[in-house]
Amino acid sequence: MQALWRVAQGIDALNEWVGRSIKWLVLLATLISAGNALVRYGLGESSNAGLEIQWYLFGALFLLGAGYTLKHNGHVRIDFIHGRLSPRAQAWLEIVGTVLFLLPFALLIIWFGWPMFVSAWLSGEMSPDAGGLLRWPVKLLIPVGFGLLALQGVAELIKNIAFLAGYGPAKERTA
């Protein structure tokens, strides 16, 4: 169990680092958005690349932050049921949800997302809009983001099993 616990801690550390690192993308997206608005309304010019990079940054925040959000109990759940359960019942519910829903869904998205990225990479796929950006970086975010989410799902699974077996501390749970 100690080895699995270290694996969970390693995954936690990875998603913590990614989550804390990408928070700067919020500032970057805001500055780009403000710059785009100033250029558009102040100078009457527009840039498809400027708009697309905003979308890419939003996608990066959402996808790369999913594992971090799961680690910090920030995902939506049925709190009116979950919050009424004992910590042990919550752990069981999270185990079942992780095994039946989270991991299969994340692995399915990775399975279908990876070939989309590879195709975009090999073909040098570009946005169809004039002045648009390469598409492979944003398509790579899909399998990477869901990979981080799946890894965090494994970490949460380990922590919930450890808690039920009496090896780990009770996870901070939302009420």
C-alpha positions as CSV (number, residue, x, y, z in Angstrom):
1,M,0.0,0.0,0.0
2,Q,3.0,2.3,0.7
3,A,4.1,2.1,-3.0
4,L,0.6,2.9,-4.2
5,W,0.4,5.8,-1.7
6,R,3.6,7.2,-3.2
7,V,2.2,6.9,-6.7
8,A,-0.9,8.9,-5.5
9,Q,1.4,11.5,-3.9
10,G,3.4,11.8,-7.2
11,I,0.3,12.2,-9.2
12,D,-1.0,14.8,-6.7
13,A,2.3,16.7,-7.0
14,L,2.2,16.6,-10.8
15,N,-1.4,18.0,-11.0
16,E,-0.6,20.5,-8.3
17,W,2.3,21.8,-10.3
18,V,0.3,21.9,-13.6
19,G,-2.6,23.6,-11.9
20,R,-0.4,26.3,-10.2
21,S,1.5,26.8,-13.5
22,I,-1.4,27.3,-15.7
23,K,-3.0,30.0,-13.6
24,W,-0.8,32.5,-15.4
25,L,-2.7,31.6,-18.6
26,V,-5.7,33.5,-17.1
27,L,-3.6,36.7,-17.0
28,L,-2.2,36.1,-20.5
29,A,-5.7,35.4,-21.9
30,T,-7.0,38.5,-20.3
31,L,-4.2,40.7,-21.6
32,I,-4.6,39.2,-25.1
33,S,-8.4,39.7,-25.0
34,A,-7.9,43.4,-23.9
35,G,-5.3,43.9,-26.6
36,N,-7.6,42.4,-29.2
37,A,-10.4,44.7,-28.1
38,L,-8.2,47.8,-28.1
39,V,-6.9,47.0,-31.6
40,R,-10.3,46.2,-32.9
41,Y,-12.2,49.2,-31.6
42,G,-9.3,51.6,-31.4
43,L,-7.7,50.9,-34.7
44,G,-10.4,49.1,-36.6
45,E,-8.2,46.1,-37.1
46,S,-8.9,42.5,-36.2
47,S,-6.7,39.4,-36.0
48,N,-8.0,35.8,-36.3
49,A,-4.8,34.6,-34.7
50,G,-5.4,36.9,-31.7
51,L,-8.9,35.5,-31.3
52,E,-7.8,31.9,-31.7
53,I,-5.0,32.2,-29.2
54,Q,-7.7,33.3,-26.7
55,W,-9.7,30.1,-27.4
56,Y,-6.5,28.0,-27.2
57,L,-5.6,29.5,-23.8
58,F,-9.2,28.9,-22.5
59,G,-9.0,25.3,-23.7
60,A,-5.6,24.9,-22.0
61,L,-7.0,26.2,-18.8
62,F,-10.0,24.0,-18.8
63,L,-8.3,20.8,-20.0
64,L,-5.0,21.1,-18.1
65,G,-6.7,22.2,-15.0
66,A,-9.2,19.3,-14.8
67,G,-6.8,17.0,-12.8
68,Y,-6.0,19.9,-10.4
69,T,-9.7,20.6,-9.9
70,L,-10.4,17.0,-9.1
71,K,-7.5,16.9,-6.7
72,H,-9.1,19.9,-4.8
73,N,-12.6,18.5,-4.9
74,G,-13.8,21.2,-7.3
75,H,-15.7,19.1,-9.7
76,V,-19.5,19.2,-9.7
77,R,-21.2,16.3,-8.0
78,I,-24.6,15.5,-6.6
79,D,-23.9,17.2,-3.3
80,F,-27.4,16.8,-2.0
81,I,-26.7,13.1,-2.0
82,H,-23.0,13.0,-1.5
83,G,-23.0,15.5,1.4
84,R,-25.5,13.4,3.4
85,L,-23.3,10.3,3.3
86,S,-20.8,9.2,5.9
87,P,-17.1,9.6,4.9
88,R,-16.9,5.8,4.2
89,A,-20.0,5.9,2.0
90,Q,-18.6,8.9,0.2
91,A,-15.4,7.0,-0.4
92,W,-17.4,4.1,-1.8
93,L,-19.4,6.4,-4.0
94,E,-16.3,8.0,-5.4
95,I,-14.7,4.7,-6.1
96,V,-17.7,3.5,-8.0
97,G,-18.0,6.8,-9.9
98,T,-14.3,6.8,-10.7
99,V,-14.2,3.2,-11.9
100,L,-17.5,3.2,-13.8
101,F,-17.6,6.8,-15.2
102,L,-14.4,8.9,-14.8
103,L,-11.7,6.5,-15.9
104,P,-13.6,4.9,-18.8
105,F,-14.7,8.3,-20.1
106,A,-11.2,9.9,-19.8
107,L,-9.6,6.9,-21.5
108,L,-12.2,7.0,-24.3
109,I,-11.4,10.7,-24.9
110,I,-7.7,10.0,-24.9
111,W,-8.2,7.0,-27.3
112,F,-10.1,9.2,-29.8
113,G,-8.2,12.4,-29.1
114,W,-4.7,11.1,-29.8
115,P,-5.3,10.2,-33.5
116,M,-6.8,13.7,-34.0
117,F,-3.7,15.2,-32.6
118,V,-1.4,13.0,-34.7
119,S,-3.3,13.7,-37.9
120,A,-3.1,17.5,-37.2
121,W,0.6,17.2,-36.4
122,L,1.5,15.2,-39.5
123,S,-0.6,17.3,-41.9
124,G,0.4,20.6,-40.4
125,E,-3.3,21.4,-40.0
126,M,-4.0,25.1,-39.9
127,S,-7.1,27.0,-39.0
128,P,-9.3,27.6,-42.0
129,D,-9.5,31.3,-41.1
130,A,-7.2,33.8,-42.7
131,G,-4.2,34.3,-40.4
132,G,-5.3,31.4,-38.2
133,L,-3.0,29.3,-36.1
134,L,-1.7,25.7,-36.2
135,R,-4.3,23.3,-34.9
136,W,-2.1,20.5,-33.4
137,P,-1.2,22.4,-30.2
138,V,-4.8,22.7,-29.2
139,K,-5.6,19.2,-30.3
140,L,-2.7,17.9,-28.1
141,L,-4.4,19.5,-25.1
142,I,-7.3,17.0,-25.4
143,P,-5.4,13.8,-24.7
144,V,-2.9,15.5,-22.3
145,G,-5.7,17.1,-20.3
146,F,-7.7,14.0,-20.1
147,G,-4.5,12.1,-19.3
148,L,-3.9,14.3,-16.3
149,L,-7.6,13.9,-15.2
150,A,-7.3,10.1,-15.5
151,L,-4.1,10.1,-13.5
152,Q,-5.8,12.1,-10.8
153,G,-8.7,9.7,-10.9
154,V,-6.2,6.9,-10.2
155,A,-4.7,8.9,-7.3
156,E,-8.2,9.6,-5.8
157,L,-9.0,5.9,-6.3
158,I,-5.9,4.9,-4.4
159,K,-6.6,7.4,-1.6
160,N,-10.2,6.3,-1.2
161,I,-9.2,2.6,-1.1
162,A,-6.5,3.4,1.4
163,F,-9.0,5.3,3.6
164,L,-11.4,2.4,3.5
165,A,-8.6,0.0,4.4
166,G,-7.5,2.2,7.3
167,Y,-4.2,3.2,5.7
168,G,-4.9,6.8,4.7
169,P,-6.5,9.8,6.2
170,A,-10.1,10.7,5.5
171,K,-10.2,13.0,2.5
172,E,-11.5,16.5,3.0
173,R,-15.0,16.1,1.7
174,T,-17.6,18.7,0.7
175,A,-20.8,18.8,2.8
